[in-house]
């Protein structure tokens, strides 16, 4: 996971995402480097548009927010509408009447 964060950091800094650059970032952060993982990550990102992935990931929470907000609003309205029944002055029956 740390290697993905490093790749995103390099992308944001407009630096090339290479094994050497990823290794530098990870070592600077004090992370143990798995070179085979870095090789796989760099190979996987060669044909990938990181900006497209970031934008598509950012759209999902934004689209879900109004739904969640609306749902919370409805729940709040339902809670406000609940009314407790008026207490009646009846004599208790059963074991409660002994006290």
C-alpha positions as CSV (number, residue, x, y, z in Angstrom):
1,X,0.0,0.0,0.0
2,X,2.8,2.4,0.8
3,X,4.2,1.9,-2.7
4,X,0.9,3.1,-4.2
5,X,1.0,6.2,-1.9
6,X,4.6,6.8,-3.1
7,X,3.5,6.6,-6.7
8,X,0.7,9.0,-6.1
9,X,3.1,11.4,-4.4
10,X,5.5,11.2,-7.3
11,X,2.6,11.8,-9.7
12,X,1.4,14.8,-7.8
13,X,5.0,16.2,-7.8
14,X,5.2,15.7,-11.6
15,X,8.1,13.3,-11.2
16,X,8.6,10.1,-13.2
17,X,7.3,7.0,-11.4
18,X,10.3,4.7,-11.6
19,X,11.5,2.0,-9.3
20,X,14.4,4.2,-8.2
21,X,12.2,7.2,-7.4
22,X,9.7,5.0,-5.6
23,X,12.5,3.4,-3.6
24,X,13.8,6.8,-2.6
25,X,10.4,8.0,-1.4
26,X,9.8,4.8,0.6
27,X,13.2,4.8,2.2
28,X,12.8,8.5,3.1
29,X,9.5,7.5,4.8
30,X,11.3,4.6,6.7
31,X,9.5,1.8,4.9
32,X,11.1,-1.5,4.0
33,X,11.3,-1.7,0.2
34,X,10.1,-4.8,-1.7
35,X,11.8,-4.4,-5.0
36,X,9.7,-7.0,-6.8
37,X,6.6,-5.1,-5.7
38,X,8.0,-1.9,-7.1
39,X,8.7,-3.6,-10.4
40,X,5.2,-4.9,-10.7
41,X,3.7,-1.5,-9.7
42,X,5.8,0.4,-12.3
43,X,4.9,-2.1,-15.0
44,X,1.2,-1.8,-14.1
45,X,1.2,2.0,-14.1
46,X,2.9,2.3,-17.6
47,X,-0.4,1.9,-19.4
48,X,-2.5,3.6,-16.8
49,X,-3.8,7.2,-16.7
50,X,-3.5,8.1,-13.0
51,X,-5.6,11.2,-13.4
52,X,-8.5,9.3,-14.8
53,X,-8.4,6.9,-11.8
54,X,-8.2,9.7,-9.3
55,X,-11.1,11.5,-10.9
56,X,-13.3,8.4,-11.0
57,X,-12.5,7.6,-7.4
58,X,-13.4,11.1,-6.4
59,X,-16.8,11.1,-8.1
60,X,-18.2,8.1,-6.1
61,X,-18.1,9.8,-2.7
62,X,-19.4,13.1,-4.1
63,X,-22.4,11.3,-5.7
64,X,-23.1,9.3,-2.6
65,X,-23.0,12.3,-0.3
66,X,-26.4,13.8,-1.3
67,X,-28.1,10.4,-1.0
68,X,-26.6,9.9,2.5
69,X,-27.6,13.5,3.5
70,X,-31.1,13.0,2.2
71,X,-31.4,9.7,4.0
72,X,-30.3,11.3,7.3
73,X,-32.7,14.2,6.8
74,X,-35.6,11.8,6.3
75,X,-34.7,9.8,9.5
76,X,-34.5,13.0,11.5
77,X,-38.0,14.1,10.2
78,X,-39.4,10.7,11.1
79,X,-37.9,11.0,14.6
80,X,-39.4,14.5,15.0
81,X,-42.9,13.2,14.0
82,X,-42.9,10.6,16.7
83,X,-45.1,11.6,19.5
84,X,-45.3,9.9,22.8
85,X,-48.8,8.8,23.8
86,X,-50.4,10.9,26.4
87,X,-50.2,9.3,29.9
88,X,-53.5,8.3,31.2
89,X,-54.5,8.5,34.8
90,X,-55.5,4.9,35.2
91,X,-55.1,2.7,38.2
92,X,-52.3,0.2,37.7
93,X,-53.4,-3.4,37.5
94,X,-51.6,-6.6,38.2
95,X,-48.6,-6.7,40.6
96,X,-47.9,-3.0,40.1
97,X,-51.1,-2.2,42.0
98,X,-49.6,-3.6,45.2
99,X,-47.2,-0.7,45.4
